[in-house]
Amino acid sequence: MPNPGTTTPARTPRKTLIGVVGLATAVIVTPFVSAWESGGRPRLEAYRDIVGVWTICGGETLGVTPGMRETVAGCEARDQAALIRHAEPVLACTPSLRDHPNQLAAAISLAYNIGTGGYCGSNVDRRFDAGQWRAACDAFLLWNKAGGKVVNGLVRRRQAERDLCLKDLPR
């Protein structure tokens, strides 16, 4: 019991990835992005990615500085928060993905990698919005460059995102 004269702060509900995207999408997107961003193992020390951006954990770049260290639990929290930060704008600019877990997971993975502004202005988003589902999935393959150069890892990631996108494709 609190001491007299003190108040217990009200608990504010914390957003969860499941609450934002639903269980089916969360179950798909979490391991999918983790495997591409960190090989399934969080990087506990800040490092520069292939274009020189400071990164930590499973691909988190927000607020990362040289010398930063994180714990496994801290990485899990950061990674979930990052997925939520990317899922919300994807759903805002492509609401038709709401009930399509594979396509939504693929779109979140793309946005996680290219940024939400890049995703929301992309041909992938425009094609989903136009109801051109297969064309949207095919457009993932166009996002295979970093620093203006084709990167084999991005070629493989985009193919995997496209493959995921094509699963249970709406007609």
C-alpha positions in Angstrom: 0.0 0.0 0.0 1.4 3.4 -0.9 2.4 5.8 1.9 -0.2 8.4 2.8 0.2 11.5 0.7 1.6 9.6 -2.3 -0.3 8.4 -5.3 0.2 5.4 -7.4 0.7 6.4 -11.0 -2.1 5.2 -13.3 -0.9 2.4 -15.6 -1.2 3.4 -19.2 -1.8 0.6 -21.7 1.3 -0.2 -23.7 0.9 -0.7 -27.4 1.7 -4.2 -28.5 2.4 -5.4 -32.0 -0.5 -7.9 -31.8 -2.8 -5.0 -30.8 -1.6 -3.0 -33.9 -1.5 -5.7 -36.6 -3.3 -8.7 -35.1 -1.9 -12.0 -34.0 -1.6 -13.6 -37.4 0.6 -10.8 -38.8 2.7 -10.4 -35.6 3.5 -14.2 -35.7 4.7 -13.8 -39.3 6.5 -10.4 -39.2 8.5 -10.7 -36.0 10.7 -13.7 -37.0 10.7 -12.6 -40.6 12.2 -9.2 -40.0 14.5 -10.5 -37.3 16.0 -13.1 -39.6 16.8 -10.4 -42.2 17.9 -7.6 -39.9 20.1 -9.5 -37.5 20.3 -13.1 -38.7 17.9 -14.0 -35.9 20.4 -12.9 -33.2 20.4 -9.3 -31.9 23.5 -7.3 -32.2 24.1 -5.9 -28.7 26.7 -3.3 -29.8 26.1 -0.4 -32.2 27.5 -0.9 -35.6 27.4 0.8 -39.0 25.2 -0.8 -41.6 26.2 -1.1 -45.3 25.4 2.6 -45.9 27.0 3.8 -42.7 23.9 4.3 -40.5 24.4 3.4 -36.8 22.3 0.4 -36.0 21.8 -1.9 -33.0 19.7 -5.0 -32.1 17.6 -6.3 -34.9 18.1 -3.3 -37.2 17.1 -0.4 -35.0 18.5 2.9 -36.0 16.4 5.4 -34.0 18.7 7.2 -31.5 21.6 4.8 -32.0 25.0 6.3 -31.4 28.6 5.0 -31.6 29.5 2.9 -28.5 25.9 2.1 -27.6 25.3 -1.3 -26.0 22.0 -3.1 -25.3 20.9 -6.2 -23.5 18.9 -9.1 -25.1 15.8 -8.0 -23.3 16.4 -4.4 -24.3 16.8 -5.5 -27.9 13.5 -7.4 -27.8 11.7 -4.3 -26.5 13.4 -2.0 -29.1 12.7 -4.4 -31.9 9.0 -4.7 -31.0 8.7 -0.9 -30.7 10.4 -0.5 -34.1 7.9 -2.9 -35.7 5.0 -1.0 -34.3 6.5 2.3 -35.5 6.7 0.9 -39.0 3.4 -1.0 -38.9 1.2 1.9 -38.0 2.2 4.1 -41.0 1.9 1.1 -43.4 -1.6 0.5 -42.2 -2.4 4.2 -42.4 -1.3 4.5 -46.1 -2.4 1.0 -47.1 -5.5 0.2 -45.0 -6.5 -2.6 -47.5 -3.7 -4.7 -45.9 -5.5 -4.9 -42.5 -7.0 -8.4 -43.1 -4.2 -9.8 -45.2 -1.4 -11.0 -42.8 1.1 -12.2 -45.3 0.9 -9.1 -47.5 0.9 -6.8 -44.4 3.9 -8.6 -42.9 5.8 -8.2 -46.2 4.9 -4.5 -46.4 6.1 -3.9 -42.8 9.3 -5.7 -43.6 9.9 -3.5 -46.6 9.0 -0.3 -44.6 11.3 -1.4 -41.8 14.1 -1.5 -44.3 13.4 1.5 -46.6 11.5 3.7 -44.1 7.8 4.4 -43.8 8.0 7.5 -46.0 9.7 5.4 -48.7 7.1 2.7 -48.4 4.1 5.1 -48.4 5.3 6.8 -51.5 6.3 3.6 -53.3 4.9 1.8 -56.2 4.2 -1.2 -53.8 1.8 1.0 -51.8 0.2 2.5 -55.0 -0.4 -0.9 -56.5 -1.9 -2.3 -53.3 -4.2 0.8 -53.1 -5.3 0.2 -56.7 -6.2 -3.4 -55.9 -3.3 -4.7 -58.1 -2.2 -7.3 -55.5 0.2 -9.4 -57.7 1.7 -6.3 -59.2 2.3 -4.9 -55.7 4.1 -8.1 -54.7 6.2 -8.0 -57.9 7.1 -4.4 -57.1 9.0 -5.5 -54.0 11.8 -6.7 -56.3 12.5 -3.1 -57.4 13.8 -2.1 -54.0 17.2 -3.9 -54.2 19.6 -1.0 -53.9 21.5 0.6 -51.1 23.7 3.6 -51.7 22.6 3.5 -55.4 24.0 0.0 -55.9 22.3 -3.4 -56.2 23.1 -5.4 -53.0 22.8 -9.2 -53.2 21.4 -9.4 -49.7 18.6 -7.0 -50.7 17.9 -9.0 -53.8 17.4 -12.1 -51.6 15.3 -10.1 -49.0 13.1 -8.6 -51.7 12.5 -12.1 -53.2 11.6 -13.5 -49.8 9.2 -10.5 -49.2 7.7 -11.1 -52.6 7.3 -14.8 -51.9 5.6 -14.0 -48.6 3.4 -11.4 -50.3 2.2 -13.9 -52.9 1.0 -16.4 -50.1 -2.7 -16.5 -49.9 -3.0 -13.6 -52.3 -6.4 -11.9 -52.4 -8.1 -12.2 -55.8 
